[in-house]
Amino acid sequence: MGLVIEPLSPRHDRRTFACGKADLDHWFHQRADRDAHKGTRVFVAVDDTLGVVGVYSLNFITLALENLPQTQAHLLPRPGSVPAALIGSLARDLRVHGRGIGARLLVDAIHRVLGAAKTLPLIAVIAEVNDAHTAAFYHSFGFRLFPCSPERAFLLTAPVMTALNGQKP
C-alpha cells in the first residue's frame, strides 16, 4: 500500500470514502472543502489504488488552563489561556480497517503541530473524543481526557518535543 498524506484538494475524489460514522462521512463529503476555505486545514491519506482512505483536520484554538488537571497546568508558563491545536474529524475508511491508517494520520497530525510549535507557542494538541473506542485510541498515544470535558483529550507539546529530541525532561 503506497500511502501519502497531503492537504485536501479538488483533485481528491471523496465519493468512495466511508468511515462508518455518519457525521464524519457527511462532514467529509459535504463540508470539508468549505471548512478548508475558511481556515481549517484538512489532510487526506491517499492510497495509490484505493484513493482517499483517511482524513483529519487541524485548527488553532485557545485552551483555558483551568481546564487542565492541576498536575499539568502548573507545568505551563503562564496563567490564563494558551494557544493549542485541535485535531478534528480524524477518520479512516472501512476498507483499510486494521491497517494502522488511523495511527498514521494521528502521528502525521502531531508532527505537523510540533513543527508549528517550533515557531509558535502551541502548548498542547487537543483531540475530539466521541466514544470509548476513540478515547482508548488517543490514550494509547499518551493523550489524557480533560477532567471537565471528557469529549476532548490533550497531549502537551513540550514533553513530546523533548522525547523526540532524545533529551531527558
N, C-alpha and C positions, 0 to 999 in steps of 0.2 A: 504494500500500500504506500504509494507516494503521496505524502501529505504536506501541504503548505498552509500556513495561517497568515492571512493577509486582510487588509481593510476591505469591507464590503464595497462593491462597485456595481454599476448597472449590468456588467457582463456576467455576474453570478446568477445562475438560474436557481431560484429558491423554491420552485413549484414542487419538487420531489422531497423536500426536507420535511421530516415528521419526527418529533422527539417523543410523542405520546402524551404531552401535556398541552391541552387545547389552548390555554392562554399564551404559552410561549410560541406555539406554532402560529397562532393568529398574529402575535406581535411581529414575528419574523417575516411572515408573508405579507402583512398589510401595513406595518408601521415602522419597521426598522430603517428603511430608507429615509422616511420623513424625520425620524429621530436623528439620524446621521446628519441631515441637513441643518438641524437645529443645534448641533454641537456635541451630541453623543458620538462617541467613537464606537463603531460596530466592526467586529472582526469575524471572519469566517474561516473554518478549516475546510480546505478543498482537497478532495481525493482525486487523483488523476483519472480514475474510471467512474467513480460514483458521483462526482460533483460535490456540492456543499454537504458536509457531514457534521458540522458543528458551528456554533455561533456563541459569541458573548459580546457584551457592551461594556464600555468604560465611561465614567463620568467623574468629575470632581464634585465633592460635597464638603460641607462643614460638619465636623464632629464636635459635639459638646463633650468636654472632658468628664463632666459629671456622669455621663452615661457609661463610662468605663469602670470596671472594678477598681477599687482603691489601689490594689496591688499593681495595677498597670498605670493608672492615672498619675501616680506620684513619680513615675519614671520620665514623664514628659516635661518639656522645658518651661511651659507657662500655663497659667490657669486660663479658663475660658474655652474658646473654640479654636480648633485647629483644622487645617486642610487635610483631606483624605481622598482616596479614590474608591469609587463604588463599582464593583463588578456586578453587572446585572444581566439577566436573561441568558445565563450560561446553560447551554443545552447541546446534546449530541443526538444525532439521528439514530433511530431504532435499528437501522441497517448495520450499524457498527457497534452495537451494544457489546460490551465486554472487551473491547479492543484498546481501552485506555485513552480514548479521544477526549473524554471529559477532563482527565488529568492533564493531558497535553494542552488543552485550552486554558485551564487554570494556571499552569506553570507559565504559559505564554503571557497571560494577563499580568501575573505577578512580576515577571521580568520587565514588561513594559512599564508598570508602575514604578519599579525600583530604578529603572533608567531615568524616569522623570524625577524621581526623588533625589537624584544626584544633583539636580539644579533647582528643584522646587521643594519647599518644606512639607512634603507629604508624610504625615505621621503614621497613617495606617491604611491598610487595604480592607475594605468592607465588602461583604458579600450578602446577597439576598438569600434567605433560607426559607423555603416554602413547606418543608416537611421533614420528618425524621431521617429519611434517606439522604436528603440534601445536607442536613446538619451533620450527619456522620461523615459524608464525603468531605466537607470542609474541615471538620475536626481532624480527619486523617492528615491534613496538611498543616495542622497547627492553629487553625482558627478557633476562636472561643466565642461563644454566644454572648451578646450583651445581656447583662442581668435584667435590664428594664425593657429590652426589645428583642425577644427571642426569635423574631423574624429576620434578624440580621446577625452576622458574625464578623469578627475583626481579627486582623493579624497586624501587629505593629511592624513597621518597616525597618526600624533600626536594628533589632536583633537578627532579622533575616539578612540584611546587608552585611552585618558583622560576620554571620555564619558563612555567607558566600565568599567573603574576602579572606576566610580562614583565620580570622582573629578571634581571640577569646574575649568574651564580653567583660 
